[in-house]
Amino acid sequence: MVAAIFADDGLQLAGNGKIFKGPQQISEHQKAAMQGVDPGVKVTVTTVTVWLHDDTAYETGKYKYEYKVKGKPAADEGRYVTIWKRQKDGSWKLAMDMGVPQK
């Protein structure tokens, strides 16, 4: 589902420095990440600011993933930056997504 909101040339910048391009690579990356945790991941995304300029929207906010690994609770939270582009059909798709984890 996550990969479906990305444009065909959309980028997801991972915290480890890797870049995933396009829905296929992003889907494979997300699937691998979810296989390492127990079912039932809770995701909270809070948009803080959105700037709109022509067919581009810039969004910042906070995210939190709550999950279990082998039955033990875990969490990942931080801030994010996304760039949305209006598509030819009028829909909006992610051109770039980057999370900035809290350490």
Backbone bond lengths (Angstrom), bond angles and torsions (degrees), N, CA, C in turn:
res aa  C-N    CA-C-N  psi(-1)  N-CA   C-N-CA  omega(-1)  CA-C   N-CA-C  phi
1 M - - - 1.457 - - 1.526 111.35 -
2 V 1.325 117.16 -39.19 1.464 120.71 -179.33 1.525 110.41 -60.52
3 A 1.316 117.11 -46.62 1.468 121.38 -176.57 1.528 111.79 -61.21
4 A 1.324 118.46 -27.91 1.463 121.77 -176.40 1.521 113.23 -67.43
5 I 1.335 118.42 -19.37 1.465 119.69 -179.50 1.534 112.20 -89.91
6 F 1.337 116.99 0.23 1.460 121.19 178.67 1.521 110.78 -92.27
7 A 1.329 115.58 144.60 1.463 121.40 172.29 1.526 108.91 -66.85
8 D 1.321 116.58 162.34 1.468 120.63 -179.49 1.526 112.65 -55.57
9 D 1.338 116.59 -31.76 1.467 120.42 178.86 1.526 111.74 -108.43
10 G 1.343 116.86 18.30 1.450 121.97 -178.82 1.523 112.54 -65.15
11 L 1.336 115.66 150.45 1.457 121.98 -178.16 1.522 111.00 -118.73
12 Q 1.332 115.22 140.95 1.459 121.23 170.46 1.523 106.33 -120.41
13 L 1.337 115.62 118.89 1.456 121.44 -178.66 1.516 108.07 -95.77
14 A 1.327 116.95 116.45 1.463 122.02 -178.19 1.524 110.02 -86.02
15 G 1.321 115.81 155.38 1.452 122.04 -179.08 1.519 114.19 -62.08
16 N 1.323 116.94 -21.68 1.471 120.51 -179.08 1.533 112.41 -88.41
17 G 1.339 116.90 7.64 1.454 120.49 177.68 1.519 114.59 93.85
18 K 1.324 117.50 -5.23 1.465 120.05 178.98 1.527 110.29 -81.25
19 I 1.328 114.56 149.72 1.459 121.64 176.99 1.518 108.37 -118.41
20 F 1.324 116.17 130.21 1.458 122.30 177.70 1.521 106.81 -112.10
21 K 1.353 116.22 126.96 1.457 121.06 -174.98 1.523 111.09 -116.31
22 G 1.318 114.57 128.00 1.456 121.09 176.47 1.509 113.18 83.69
23 P 1.323 116.05 156.47 1.464 121.15 -176.80 1.527 114.47 -56.14
24 Q 1.327 118.75 -35.40 1.471 120.65 -177.88 1.529 111.03 -64.86
25 Q 1.335 117.62 -52.37 1.463 120.67 179.61 1.525 111.22 -63.75
26 I 1.316 116.83 -40.38 1.466 120.88 -179.95 1.520 110.21 -64.31
27 S 1.321 117.34 -42.19 1.463 121.79 177.73 1.525 111.06 -60.94
28 E 1.326 117.22 -45.13 1.467 121.03 179.34 1.529 111.18 -63.46
29 H 1.322 117.09 -40.31 1.467 121.33 178.23 1.524 110.95 -64.11
30 Q 1.334 116.55 -46.08 1.465 120.67 179.92 1.530 111.66 -63.97
31 K 1.331 115.62 -41.71 1.461 120.15 179.62 1.531 110.86 -61.19
32 A 1.329 116.90 -44.55 1.468 120.92 178.74 1.524 110.77 -61.93
33 A 1.323 116.99 -40.86 1.469 120.89 179.46 1.526 110.97 -64.27
34 M 1.325 117.59 -40.88 1.466 121.38 -178.10 1.521 112.55 -73.12
35 Q 1.325 117.95 -25.62 1.469 120.44 179.18 1.519 111.80 -70.30
36 G 1.332 117.49 -18.30 1.454 120.83 -179.39 1.518 114.17 -86.74
37 V 1.330 117.23 -0.79 1.464 120.55 -178.58 1.524 110.43 -127.55
38 D 1.337 115.11 162.83 1.461 120.55 177.48 1.536 109.51 -70.15
39 P 1.347 118.33 155.30 1.470 121.03 176.76 1.530 110.94 -60.13
40 G 1.313 116.08 152.29 1.460 120.77 175.53 1.513 114.50 99.77
41 V 1.322 118.26 38.14 1.462 122.04 177.87 1.527 109.03 -70.35
42 K 1.339 116.10 130.93 1.464 121.02 176.22 1.525 107.87 -104.15
43 V 1.332 116.99 126.07 1.454 122.18 -178.54 1.527 108.93 -117.75
44 T 1.330 115.82 130.20 1.459 121.75 175.81 1.518 107.70 -122.24
45 V 1.335 116.60 125.56 1.463 122.29 178.11 1.527 107.43 -123.58
46 T 1.326 115.93 126.48 1.459 121.45 179.68 1.525 109.09 -121.47
47 T 1.321 116.35 112.12 1.458 120.77 177.52 1.523 108.83 -73.64
48 V 1.336 116.72 131.71 1.461 121.74 179.30 1.528 110.42 -102.07
49 T 1.338 117.09 -47.97 1.458 120.96 -176.70 1.529 109.95 -142.78
50 V 1.329 116.30 143.41 1.461 122.24 173.32 1.530 107.68 -133.41
51 W 1.332 115.78 129.94 1.452 122.29 173.28 1.522 106.95 -112.63
52 L 1.316 117.30 135.00 1.459 121.60 179.35 1.521 109.22 -117.41
53 H 1.324 115.83 127.85 1.460 121.42 176.49 1.525 107.82 -138.49
54 D 1.317 116.35 110.03 1.458 122.25 -178.08 1.530 110.45 54.58
55 D 1.335 117.69 -119.57 1.467 121.62 -177.83 1.517 112.75 -100.19
56 T 1.348 116.22 25.23 1.457 120.97 -179.94 1.527 109.36 -130.40
57 A 1.325 116.14 135.18 1.466 121.70 174.49 1.525 108.32 -121.80
58 Y 1.321 115.39 135.21 1.459 122.80 179.45 1.530 106.82 -111.59
59 E 1.310 116.62 126.94 1.466 121.13 -173.73 1.526 109.90 -127.71
60 T 1.329 115.73 137.82 1.457 121.16 171.48 1.521 108.12 -125.78
61 G 1.318 115.64 155.00 1.452 118.71 179.21 1.511 112.52 -177.42
62 K 1.330 114.23 -164.15 1.460 122.12 -179.35 1.524 108.78 -122.47
63 Y 1.323 116.05 147.57 1.465 120.76 176.12 1.524 109.73 -132.71
64 K 1.324 114.24 156.70 1.462 120.11 174.78 1.522 108.37 -150.29
65 Y 1.324 115.65 127.67 1.454 122.56 173.17 1.521 106.88 -108.94
66 E 1.323 116.50 127.03 1.465 121.44 175.08 1.516 106.77 -117.68
67 Y 1.334 116.65 128.57 1.455 121.17 -174.22 1.521 109.68 -155.80
68 K 1.320 115.47 178.19 1.459 122.01 176.37 1.522 108.89 -126.30
69 V 1.310 115.31 142.79 1.453 122.73 174.02 1.515 106.78 -120.50
70 K 1.333 115.35 113.19 1.463 121.72 -176.27 1.528 111.36 52.75
71 G 1.353 114.65 41.23 1.453 121.49 176.15 1.518 115.76 84.78
72 K 1.313 118.36 -7.85 1.466 121.49 -179.12 1.530 110.12 -98.04
73 P 1.352 116.54 131.64 1.470 119.95 -179.02 1.528 112.30 -62.97
74 A 1.333 114.99 144.36 1.459 122.22 177.21 1.522 108.36 -148.35
75 A 1.320 116.63 162.47 1.465 120.56 179.22 1.520 109.52 -151.06
76 D 1.314 114.07 153.73 1.463 122.49 174.95 1.515 104.99 -137.60
77 E 1.317 116.68 124.83 1.459 118.72 179.35 1.510 110.63 -144.63
78 G 1.320 114.34 158.31 1.456 119.81 -179.91 1.510 110.69 175.16
79 R 1.300 115.05 -155.16 1.465 122.35 179.06 1.520 109.13 -113.69
80 Y 1.319 116.20 163.11 1.462 119.57 178.78 1.519 110.57 -140.85
81 V 1.326 113.87 159.73 1.458 123.03 173.15 1.524 106.35 -132.19
82 T 1.320 116.89 130.58 1.464 120.72 175.83 1.525 109.01 -131.23
83 I 1.327 114.17 152.53 1.461 121.20 172.50 1.523 106.81 -122.80
84 W 1.317 115.65 123.20 1.459 123.25 179.35 1.519 108.74 -104.72
85 K 1.323 116.97 142.40 1.468 122.10 176.21 1.530 108.91 -124.33
86 R 1.339 114.87 135.59 1.467 119.07 175.12 1.528 107.76 -73.45
87 Q 1.318 116.24 131.56 1.460 122.30 -178.50 1.532 110.07 -88.86
88 K 1.307 116.31 167.79 1.473 121.44 -179.20 1.524 112.28 -57.73
89 D 1.353 116.88 -31.00 1.461 120.23 -179.83 1.528 112.80 -84.45
90 G 1.350 117.28 2.88 1.459 121.81 178.33 1.516 114.26 94.00
91 S 1.318 117.69 -12.21 1.469 120.97 178.77 1.532 110.04 -75.73
92 W 1.314 115.84 165.51 1.457 121.67 177.36 1.514 109.09 -111.37
93 K 1.331 116.84 134.28 1.471 122.25 178.71 1.531 108.61 -131.75
94 L 1.312 114.53 153.45 1.458 119.54 178.08 1.526 110.94 -73.32
95 A 1.321 116.18 127.31 1.449 122.10 173.74 1.532 109.82 -93.28
96 M 1.364 115.88 -30.26 1.454 120.63 -179.35 1.521 109.61 -156.68
97 D 1.313 115.59 138.84 1.463 121.78 177.21 1.521 107.83 -136.48
98 M 1.330 116.26 129.53 1.457 120.34 179.64 1.529 108.98 -141.31
99 G 1.317 116.40 122.74 1.448 121.77 174.19 1.516 110.23 -94.59
100 V 1.334 116.11 147.10 1.457 121.78 176.90 1.521 106.33 -123.24
101 P 1.351 116.97 94.06 1.472 120.32 -176.58 1.522 112.51 -63.18
102 Q 1.322 115.57 149.05 1.463 120.29 171.47 1.521 107.52 -81.64
103 K 1.265 116.29 140.99 1.480 120.10 178.25 1.490 110.09 -112.73
